[in-house]
Amino acid sequence: MSHDQRGGNGNGDRMKSRAKWVFIGFALIAAYFLILEHKAHLSGYLQYWPFLLLLACPLLHLFMHGGHGDHGEHGRDRTNGSKSKKGE
């Protein structure tokens, strides 16, 4: 006898996906009208947008990684450089 043992209800996943797309649609419409209404205020800053985007890259890297220093040192003991074992 074969049972379908999926982790959840397929209808619930479909509703979450639909709700996500509805939210994205409303957010895009709101952003459009926000930019449309404030275009006169933003026009002076449009020349700086490419530079702000390039500045955002290293800032996001810095904040998302929490700084530098421990890249590649995951699971290693700092005193002797060997892999640390759970239980010792």
C-alpha positions as CSV (number, residue, x, y, z in Angstrom):
1,M,0.0,0.0,0.0
2,S,1.4,3.4,-1.0
3,H,0.8,6.5,0.9
4,D,1.5,10.0,-0.1
5,Q,3.7,11.4,2.7
6,R,4.3,15.0,1.7
7,G,5.3,17.4,4.5
8,G,2.4,19.7,4.1
9,N,-0.8,20.6,2.4
10,G,-0.3,21.5,-1.3
11,N,-3.1,24.0,-1.1
12,G,-1.4,25.9,1.7
13,D,1.9,26.2,-0.3
14,R,-0.1,27.5,-3.3
15,M,-1.8,30.1,-1.1
16,K,1.6,31.3,0.3
17,S,2.9,31.6,-3.3
18,R,-0.2,33.5,-4.4
19,A,0.0,35.9,-1.4
20,K,3.6,36.5,-2.1
21,W,2.8,37.5,-5.7
22,V,-0.1,39.7,-4.6
23,F,2.2,41.5,-2.2
24,I,4.9,42.0,-4.8
25,G,2.2,43.4,-7.2
26,F,1.0,45.9,-4.6
27,A,4.6,46.9,-3.7
28,L,5.4,47.5,-7.4
29,I,2.3,49.6,-7.8
30,A,3.0,51.6,-4.7
31,A,6.7,52.2,-5.7
32,Y,5.5,53.4,-9.2
33,F,3.1,56.0,-7.7
34,L,5.7,57.0,-5.1
35,I,8.3,57.6,-7.7
36,L,5.8,59.3,-10.0
37,E,4.6,61.7,-7.3
38,H,8.1,62.6,-6.1
39,K,9.9,62.7,-9.4
40,A,10.6,66.4,-9.1
41,H,12.4,65.9,-5.8
42,L,14.4,62.9,-7.0
43,S,15.5,64.3,-10.4
44,G,18.4,66.1,-8.8
45,Y,19.8,62.9,-7.3
46,L,19.4,60.6,-10.3
47,Q,22.9,61.4,-11.5
48,Y,24.3,59.9,-8.3
49,W,22.3,56.6,-8.4
50,P,25.1,54.5,-10.2
51,F,27.6,55.6,-7.6
52,L,25.3,54.9,-4.7
53,L,24.7,51.4,-6.1
54,L,28.4,50.8,-6.3
55,L,28.9,52.1,-2.8
56,A,26.1,49.8,-1.5
57,C,28.0,46.7,-2.7
58,P,30.9,46.8,-0.2
59,L,28.7,48.1,2.5
60,L,26.3,45.2,2.1
61,H,29.2,42.8,2.0
62,L,30.6,44.2,5.2
63,F,27.3,44.2,7.1
64,M,26.1,40.9,5.8
65,H,29.3,39.0,6.6
66,G,29.7,40.7,9.9
67,G,33.2,42.0,9.0
68,H,36.2,40.0,7.9
69,G,38.5,37.6,9.7
70,D,37.0,34.2,9.9
71,H,36.5,33.3,6.3
72,G,37.4,29.6,5.8
73,E,37.9,29.0,9.5
74,H,34.6,27.3,10.1
75,G,35.0,24.3,12.5
76,R,38.6,24.8,13.2
77,D,40.3,25.2,16.6
78,R,42.1,28.5,16.8
79,T,44.9,27.3,19.1
80,N,46.4,24.5,17.0
81,G,44.6,24.8,13.6
82,S,43.2,21.2,13.8
83,K,39.5,20.4,13.3
84,S,37.6,20.4,16.6
85,K,35.6,17.4,17.4
86,K,32.4,17.4,19.4
87,G,32.7,15.3,22.5
88,E,36.4,15.9,23.2
